[in-house]
Amino acid sequence: MEKQWTTLQTQGKEITLIGTAHVSKVSAQQVKEALEEIQPDSICVELDEDRYQSLMHPGQWEQTDIVQVIKQKKTGFLLANIILSSYQKKIAKKMDISAGAEMMQGIQSAKELNAELVLADRRIQTTFSRIWRKHSFWQKCKLLTSIVFSLFDDEDITEADLEQLKQSDMLESALKEVGDSFPVVADVLIHERDQYLATKIAQAKGPKVVAVLGAAHVPGVSALIESGKLADLNELDSLPPKSIWGKVIGWGIPIAIVALVCATFLNSHSAGWEQIQSWILWNGTLSAIGTLLAGGHPLSILTAFVAAPITSLNPLLAAGWFAGLVEASVRKPKVKDFENLTEDVNSVKGMWKNRVTRILLVVILANVFSSLGTFIGGTDIIKTFLETVF
């Protein structure tokens, strides 16, 4: 078998990087052979603590407290995590191998060789949060659309395709396409993590260190280690501050809406009541429609209708959170829903059927449609104000 290893000599250490395709049979076998041959002091794997626990305890999905997920505002993060897991599992199923087999091999070999195991990657939630905060509103919409379309892409991927991805020219081409469409994603998902991985690997104990990485990271990590340009991990673990404009708009819109309604009331009580009615109907109806489209329970739909006109006036609240909590209460997820998560997320029917993803969809769609209702209802209030005052 051709070796896919990159060996570096730096600061008295021998560091070996093994590029893998994450779901390739060849990758898992290659990791085993490399570690047995090198006998390293430390083995670094491209995992963080959360993904390590998920890999070691695959049934932990069943312990997820969906109510706490909603309260902690992590519905988007959980859905993104499920989508990523589903994508890897789908490819692994075609290859007849467990997703993350090469990482499991690294963990197992660390035990067998009595080597120190280093979880070298940044927390996935931090990575997602940094990507999200660095995008504008419209960029977020474009990114979400791209993710949704890729979710239902059923194009076959062969083992040969996966092995081809290990060739640097193919890799550079793929990264260039990502960088052209979403430069921030490429920067945070690839380049920042290259810095993080390189630093953790370089700091690993012992004269012999082996790192098991996705093939996409090997060129960048290798260059950083050789140059000695290590990163400040605290900086890479921090989240960019939220834009001041987000706060200004978040509070500015409801304040403006209330001010316009009050000003209209001073001129015409009937016009003022008309504005309030319009606000309630647009916000409540559209949020309820979003909940309905998500397959929500009638009580969840009613909750969205009642909550939306109120929560739209407070940027600290969201109609979807209340609708989602009601959905989680009246249709509590069962063990089989968690067991089938990564399968059900591959189809619209599956996402509607699965109680976990349906709750997440209720939260997301109720909020999205409530925002649309805020825009339309706000426009109607402005129109009525202008007609009344002028």
Secondary structure as UniProt FT lines:
FT   STRAND          5..10
FT   TURN            11..12
FT   STRAND          13..20
FT   HELIX           25..38
FT   STRAND          42..45
FT   HELIX           49..56
FT   HELIX           58..63
FT   HELIX           66..71
FT   TURN            72..73
FT   HELIX           75..95
FT   TURN            99..100
FT   HELIX           101..112
FT   TURN            113..114
FT   STRAND          116..119
FT   HELIX           124..133
FT   HELIX           137..151
FT   HELIX           159..164
FT   TURN            165..166
FT   HELIX           168..181
FT   HELIX           183..186
FT   HELIX           187..192
FT   HELIX           193..202
FT   STRAND          208..214
FT   HELIX           215..217
FT   HELIX           218..227
FT   HELIX           233..237
FT   HELIX           244..267
FT   HELIX           269..293
FT   TURN            294..295
FT   HELIX           298..311
FT   TURN            312..313
FT   TURN            315..316
FT   HELIX           319..330
FT   HELIX           335..339
FT   HELIX           341..344
FT   TURN            345..346
FT   HELIX           348..353
FT   HELIX           355..389
//
